Amino acid sequence: MTRSTTDEAAVPPLPSPKERRRLREAKSLSEEEVAAAVGVTRATVRSWETGRASPRGRKRALYAKLIAPEPAVKPEAVKPEVVKPEVVKPPVVTTEAAAVAAVPAAAHLPEASPLPEAPPAAPPADPPPAPASASASDVRSGAEAPDERRVSPAEAFDELYARTAPGLVRQTYLLTGRRTLARESVERAFELAWQRWPEVAVDRDPAGWVRAAAYEYAMSPWHRLRRTHRHPDAPPTEPGKRALFDALLDLPPAYRRTLLLYDGVGLDLPEIAAETEASTPAAAGRLMTARAAVAERLPELADAAPAEQSALLQDRLGGLARAEHVPVPRPARAVRTGSENKARLWTRAAVAGVALLIAVTGLTLHTAPTHYEQPISPPERVGGVPPRGGPQKLTAQDLKLQKSLSEQLAHGPERLVPRLE
């Protein structure tokens, strides 16, 4: 057995990805602090908490020790006749929370204080779980604590929209260079998410699902046919931001999206490869090519080290997105209403089309003949037929010539006329 296998066997099994994040936030630790303590990047810690990856070896042991829950303090067993309800202190609750928020970067709702335990007239039961904000998947499945407030799908969608829509509009603006198209793309993505909310609610990263849908709509080549989206908006007036803006728009769409996801959003290369439907080496190649093209426009990036270059580029992209006056998206209720109206309109159009097709088919079957009748050809004048052979009827000129020949004698011997004897 190797050393890494022995270390993993000695470390207790890690909790679920959602519980890892809850334990980290319960200890008031940020992703940067955990990454510095374990020796990894912030994106790696995020992938551990979303379930995309799992730590191994020494990092697994450090991570498990860092997020290990505090030992539970059990109350001393007392007799029922001695215990009084007003003097019993509430026990320290360390059980798992019901769920986490649907948005990965969203903060939890404030937890309520644990209720005091009733006098143990019967055998003591397990302490009730501490109430927390329920995710959209738990709301739809019906799993919730007894004292927990039920979160409706509309409330979960509104929370996701409120936390991600403004920043996603700025990201899409950097991707397209068009403010109106950025807002339209984000609203269309959330309308699609509301139509497919049962699928989005159980997704590991709902914000990533919406981001991918918004990027796909924004990068559609069909927008070139629209007059309002043929040309990008006016660049920033500041020289540095204008150079970065022009450098981004000069990149191919796939390279621009890879650069924005890595240095702007903070995703890892495997995550970017999965979102852009490319391999990890291809995503790495696009990233290096995009950085080199941007560094040619920005001299301060060309002289910096790779690590400093990533941090500097991330700051420049954030400053460019915050400096521009990007339109604010519509309220979440308006987006949900618009999505429902569009779905209702398309449903009615589909029903009307099917009804029209059925009516046309029925009319055709009713008016169609039951048997085939051969049509009668119309009469036509036939030309080019040769004249009939044999004696023909004499014309007036022929009769006149015949009469003259019979009355006048021709020059020469007399004509022999047969006689009967």
Stockholm file with secondary structure:
# STOCKHOLM 1.0

chainA/1-421         MTRSTTDEAAVPPLPSPKERRRLREAKSLSEEEVAAAVGVTRATVRSWETGRASPRGRKRALYAKLIAPEPAVKPEAVKPEVVKPEVVKPPVVTTEAAAVAAVPAAAHLPEASPLPEAPPAAPPADPPPAPASASASDVRSGAEAPDERRVSPAEAFDELYARTAPGLVRQTYLLTGRRTLARESVERAFELAWQRWPEVAVDRDPAGWVRAAAYEYAMSPWHRLRRTHRHPDAPPTEPGKRALFDALLDLPPAYRRTLLLYDGVGLDLPEIAAETEASTPAAAGRLMTARAAVAERLPELADAAPAEQSALLQDRLGGLARAEHVPVPRPARAVRTGSENKARLWTRAAVAGVALLIAVTGLTLHTAPTHYEQPISPPERVGGVPPRGGPQKLTAQDLKLQKSLSEQLAHGPERLVPRLE
#=GR chainA/1-421 SS CCHHHHHHHHSCCCCCHHHHHHHHHHTTCCHHHHHHHHTSCHHHHHHHHHTSCCCCHHHHHHHHHHSCCCCCCCCCCCCTTTCCTTTCCCCCCCSCCSCCCSSTTCCCCCCCCCCCCCCCSSSCCCCCCCCCCCCHHHHHHTCCCTTCCCCCHHHHHHHHHHHHHHHHHHHHHHHHSCHHHHHHHHHHHHHHHHHTHHHHHTSSCHHHHHHHHHHHHHTCGGGGGSGGGSSCCCCCSSHHHHHHHHHHHHSCHHHHHHHIIIIIICCCHHHHHHHTTCCHHHHHHHHHHHHHHHHHHCHHHHTSCHHHHHHHHHHHHHHHHHHSCCCCCCCHHHHHHHHHHHHHHHHHHHHHHHHHHHHHHHHHHHHSCSSCCCCCCCCCCCCCCCCCCSCCCCCHHHHHHHHHHHHSCCSSSCCCCCCCC
#=GC SS_cons         CCHHHHHHHHSCCCCCHHHHHHHHHHTTCCHHHHHHHHTSCHHHHHHHHHTSCCCCHHHHHHHHHHSCCCCCCCCCCCCTTTCCTTTCCCCCCCSCCSCCCSSTTCCCCCCCCCCCCCCCSSSCCCCCCCCCCCCHHHHHHTCCCTTCCCCCHHHHHHHHHHHHHHHHHHHHHHHHSCHHHHHHHHHHHHHHHHHTHHHHHTSSCHHHHHHHHHHHHHTCGGGGGSGGGSSCCCCCSSHHHHHHHHHHHHSCHHHHHHHIIIIIICCCHHHHHHHTTCCHHHHHHHHHHHHHHHHHHCHHHHTSCHHHHHHHHHHHHHHHHHHSCCCCCCCHHHHHHHHHHHHHHHHHHHHHHHHHHHHHHHHHHHHSCSSCCCCCCCCCCCCCCCCCCSCCCCCHHHHHHHHHHHHSCCSSSCCCCCCCC
//
